[in-house]
Amino acid sequence: MGKTVNSSVNIRLKTGYSVLGIRADGFVRIHVSAALKRCVDYVLWLDNCNNYYDPTHKRASTFVGKNGIFIVEGDINDTVLLTKLFEVIHFTHEMHLAAQVGVRYAMQNPKSYILSNIAGFVNVLEVCKNANPQPAIVWASSSSVYGLNTKVPFSEKDRTDQPASLYAATKKAGEEIAHTYNHIYGPDMAYFFFTNDILKRKPIPVFESGNHGTVARDFTYIDDIVKGCLGALDITEKSTGSGGKKKGDAQFRIFNLGNTSPVPVSDLVSILEKLLKVKAKRRVMNLPRNGDVPFTHANISLAQREFGYKPTTDLQTGLKKFVRWYEKYYGSGKKSDH
């Protein structure tokens, strides 16, 4: 494979565009390739050529090996292969048409949908994320994400949280994953990292939203989350199915669990300073576009009504317990602890 790909990229660049196409059935790929060959320098299709569609049709393309269009048989979950392709070819675009398709087949082989449509997509995004330069990505979802909607025609603004098949659910998951990667990642477990950095006398980032707005979080103590989980478990009704067959409507409910008392992150730092008896080195920064939101506040009225959920540990008390555990487990950061 390496020699084939290496030799195939020795072409005269005209447009500056090179495309990595991720598995599509032969019919789609042939027509996409025909269109691409008129406007890009190089197209490499990666396809595992499984047997859901006749693989001989996929391989029998008059475009493959001609006009800068090539095919490599491989799996999108093969990180080593994908990484090597990006090392050899600096793809400017990635056209992601890969999916385990078929609504009914999901009942026979559900794992193949998770492996291809979710795990495989994440693997491709990870490789693209680490590529230098990063390619622009086009990813194909499916009309099946509109699920049980009765309103037609479908609109991008319509709800897509009622999938009617596993295939549809995996494509909806792909949409959310794509959005997440587009928005990147955010910091987590601030109180733990803040405590660690305060004791090490390291600067800690304290974020502000636009126009010096407050960034607040609905911090919830672990015991209160556990109570909510067990409460939800207590009111769960008996399953309505067996042997993979549905015998009646089953429960599907969502409960918010939280402390329902948002606290500014700057106040969290102040509480930690008093408990640790160390002044924090604050570095006030604008909230980055990396997945963090300026405000979280849980409405817990449904959980209260259904199973009497009521958090009992406020932030001050919870942090006091946390710091006590942290100092016992890691030490207080004082010289006597070393």
N, C-alpha and C positions, 0 to 999 in steps of 0.2 A: 504494500500500500504506500509506504513512504516514498519509494522511487517513482511510482506512478504520479503521486501528488506533486512531488518535487519537480518532475519533468513537465507536468501539465501547467505549472504556473509560469513557465518560461515563455510568456506571451507578451506581445507589445501592448502596453497600456495606452488606452485612448481616453476612456471616460473617467478612470480612477476608481471605478466601482467594482467591488468583488463581493459576491453573495454566497453565504452558506445557507443552503436550503435544507431544512430538516424534514424528513420523511413526509411525502404525500403519495397517494396512490398514483399509479402510472398515468392514468388519464389526466389528472390534475397537473402532475409534474410536467408532462409533455407540453401542455398548453401554456403553463407558466414559463417553462424554459423557452418556448418559441417566442414569447413576448420579451423575456429578459435578454435573449441573445441580441436583440436589436438595440439595447441601451446600456448594457454593462459589459465589462471586459471578461469576467470570469464567474462561473457558477459551479459550485460543488454541492451535489445532493448527498446527504447522509441518510441511509435507509437500512433498516434491519431486514427488509424483504420478508416479513412474516407471511403466514399462509392465510390470513383473513381474506385478502384479495390474492388472486393468482399471481405469484411472484414472477412468472415468465412474462406477464404483461408489463410489469414494472421495468424489467431489464430490457425489454424489446423496444427501445426508443431510438429513433433515427437521429436524435440530437446528442445522445451520450457519446462523448469522445470527440465531438466536433464543435467548432465555433466557441471554444472555451467553456464547454459544458461537460461536466464529469460526474460520476457517481462512485461513492464508496459505501460498501456494505458494512454497517456497524450499528451499535446501539447507543442511544442518547444517554443512557446511564453509564456508559464507559467514559469516565472522567479523563483517563490517560489518553484515549483516542481523541477526544474533543480538544484537550489541551494541546496535543501535538498538531492537530489541524490548524489551530490558531497560531502556533509557533511558526508553521511553514507558510501560512497564508494570512496576511493581515486583512481579514474580512472587514469591509465597511458596513455590511448589512447582514442580518440574519433573518431569514424568512421561516417562521416556525409553523409548519402545517402538520406537525406530527400529532397523532392522537390514536389511541385505540378506540375505534368507532363502533357503532352498533348499539342500539338500545337493548335488544333482546339478548345479545351475546353476553352482556354484563351479568346476566343471571347465571350463566354457565361458568364464566371465568372472571369474577370481579377483581381479582388481584392484578390482572393484566392492565386494567384501567388505572388503578392506583400507581402501578409501576411506570406506565408510560405517560399518562396525562398529568400526574402530579409530581412524582419523584423525578421522572425524566425531565420535565419542564424546569423544575428547580435546579437540576444538575446543569442544564444548558445555561440558565440564567447565572449560575455561579461562575461558570467558565467565561461567559461573556463579560460578567462584572470584573473579572480579574484580567481580562485581555487588555492589551495596550497596542493600538487604541481600542476603546470599547466600540462594538458595532451598534448601529441603530437596529432595533428589533421590531419586526412585525409578527404578531401572534394571532392565530385564527381561533376564535371561540366558536360558538354554535348557537343556532336559533333555539336549540333545546333548552337553553338556560331560562327561557321565558316560561317553561314548565306548565303549570296548571292555570296560567293566565287565560282569561276569557276575552279580554279586550284585544281587538285587532284593528288595524295592523299593529305589530309590535313596534315599540319605540325604545330608544336608548334610555329613556327616563322611566320606563316601566319597572316594576319590582321583579327581581330575579331570585327570590329566596324561596321558591316553591318548586324545586326540581321534581320531575316525575320519574326519573331514572337515575341510576348510578352514573351513567355516562354524562347526563346533564349536570349532576352534582360535581363531577370532576372538572367539567368545563367552567362551571361557576367558580370553583376553587381556583382554577387557573387565572380567571379574571382578577380575583382578589390577590393572588400571588404576584401577578404582573403589576398591580397597583402598588403593592408593598415594596417590591424591588425598585419601582420607579421613584418611590418616595424615600427609599433607603431605610436604615435602621435607627432606632433611638436608644438612649441609655435606659437602664432598668435597675431596680433595687437601689434607688438613690441613697437611702439611709445607710446601707451597708458600705457603699463606696465612700460616702461622705465621712463616715466614722473612721474608716481606714486612712483616708487622706488627711483628715484633721489631726489624727494622732501622729502621722508621719510629717506633719507640718507642710504638707503639699497644698498648693492652691486648689480650690474646688470651684467648678463652674456653677453659678447661680443664674439661671436663665430668666429673661424677661420676654414677654410677648411684645407685639408692636406697640410703639409709643409708650414704652416703659410700663406696659401692663403687667399685672400679676400673673404668675404661673402657679397654679394651685392643684393639689392632688387630694383625692378622697382616700387617704391612707387608712388601711384596715388591718387590724391585728390578726395574726394567723388563727388564733382560737375562735375568733368570730367568723372567719371564713369556714373553718371546720364545722362550726355549728350550722352554718347555712347548707353545707354539703350534706350533712347528716339529716337535716330537716327536709331537704328535697328528696332524699332517699326514703325517708319515713312515709311520705305521702305518695310514693310511686305505686301505681296499680299493677296488677298482675299482667304479664305479657299476653297479647292477643294472638300470638302466632306460635308455630312450631314447625320444625323441619323445613324452614325456609318459606313457609306458606303463611299468608296473612288471613286470619279468620275474623277479623273485625277491626274497627278503628282503634288505634293505640294512642296513648298520651304523647303529645309533643309540646312541651312547655319550656319557656325560658325564664329564669329568675335572675334578677340583678342582686348581687351580694356586695355590700360596701358599708362604709362607716357613716355615709350620708352627711359628712361634716368636712367639706374641703378645707384644707389648710395651705396657705402660701408656702412655697418651698423655702423661702427665706426664713419663715418661722420655724420650719423643721431644723434648719441649720442653727438657729438661735437656741433651740431646746437642746440640741446635741452639744453645743458649746458649754452650756451650763452643766449638763450631766457629765461631760468629759473633763470639765475644768480646763479647757484649752480653747484659745481664741482661733477661730477659723480664718484662713486666708481666702477671702471671697474674691472671685473673679466674675463680675457681672457681665453677662453676655446676652446677645439677642438669641431667642429660641431658633435653632436651626431647622431647616426643612428636611428633617431626617426621620420622620415617623412620630415625633413627639407632638402632643397637642397641648394647648395652653391650660386646659381645664378639664378635670374629671369630677363627676358628681353623680352618684348612683341614686336612682329612685327605687327604693326597696319596698314600696307599698304592697306590691303583689306577694312578695315573700313573707311580709308581715301578716298579710291576710290569710295566706294559704297554710303556713306552718309556724306562725308566731315568731318569725325571725326578728331579732333585735340585738344589734351589736352592743357590747357593754364595756369595751376598752377604748378609752380616748387616746389620742396620739401621745400625750405627755406620759401616761401610764405605760403605754406600749413601748415607747422608746426607752423608758427607764428599765423595763424588763429586758429589752434587747441589749442595751449597753451593759447591764449586769452579766448577761450571757456572753457578750463579746469579750469583755475583760477577763472573764473566767476561762474562755476558750483560747483567746489570742494574747491575752495580757493587756495591760492598760497603756502600754507604750512608754512607761516610765523606765528609767535606767535600772531600777531594782528588779524589774521583770526579766531582764536579759541574763 
